[in-house]
């Protein structure tokens, strides 16, 4: 069983996403993901040589963790 640093269990073994795919799924610009990586915030990524990849399970968990039912929720 694989876990992220945040303790999330990974198990679907989906193919890793490149930064364009991750940005598209998140509705963000690639430059936003690059800035987050540089700042060391928001979303874990995987570095394989010079390639940057994102685990789809981590991207989906990031989206799910931000679900809200009201604008007054933090």
C-alpha positions as a printed Julia matrix, in Angstrom:
74×3 Matrix{Float64}:
   0.0    0.0     0.0
   1.43   3.37   -1.02
   0.76   6.59    0.89
   1.5   10.23    0.21
   3.31  12.38    2.75
  -0.15  13.55    3.84
  -1.1    9.94    4.62
  -3.49   9.48    1.69
  -3.63   5.88    0.47
  -2.83   5.4    -3.19
  -3.98   2.27   -4.91
  -5.53   2.7    -8.35
  -2.17   2.77  -10.15
  -3.53   5.02  -12.88
  -0.97   6.39  -15.34
   0.73   9.53  -14.06
  -0.45  12.86  -15.46
   1.83  15.46  -17.0
   1.46  19.07  -15.93
  -0.84  19.99  -18.84
  -3.22  17.13  -17.98
  -3.19  18.0   -14.27
  -3.77  21.69  -15.0
  -6.68  20.84  -17.31
  -8.31  18.61  -14.68
  -7.9   21.29  -12.0
  -9.08  24.1   -14.27
  -5.79  25.95  -13.77
  -3.02  27.28  -15.96
   0.19  25.28  -16.25
   1.99  28.38  -14.95
  -0.04  28.13  -11.71
   1.16  24.55  -11.12
   4.71  25.62  -11.89
   4.46  28.5    -9.38
   3.02  26.16   -6.72
   5.93  23.73   -7.26
   8.46  26.54   -7.0
   6.78  27.78   -3.8
   6.48  24.23   -2.41
   2.74  24.49   -1.84
  -0.65  22.97   -2.58
  -0.08  19.79   -4.57
   2.48  16.99   -4.36
   4.25  16.14   -7.59
   6.67  13.5    -8.82
   9.97  14.31  -10.48
  11.36  11.64  -12.84
  14.55  12.97  -14.35
  13.51  16.33  -15.8
   9.87  15.26  -16.18
   7.23  16.47  -13.73
   4.26  14.17  -13.14
   1.19  14.16  -10.93
  -0.54  11.14   -9.42
  -4.22  11.19  -10.49
  -5.23   9.95   -7.02
  -3.51  12.95   -5.41
  -5.09  15.38   -7.9
  -8.55  13.9    -7.27
  -8.03  13.96   -3.49
  -6.99  17.62   -3.74
 -10.24  18.39   -5.59
 -12.38  16.41   -3.12
 -10.77  18.12   -0.12
 -11.94  21.47   -1.47
 -15.64  20.65   -1.85
 -17.87  23.16   -0.09
 -21.61  23.54    0.39
 -21.47  27.21    1.33
 -19.32  30.22    0.47
 -18.91  30.86    4.2
 -16.95  27.62    4.68
 -13.18  28.0     4.97
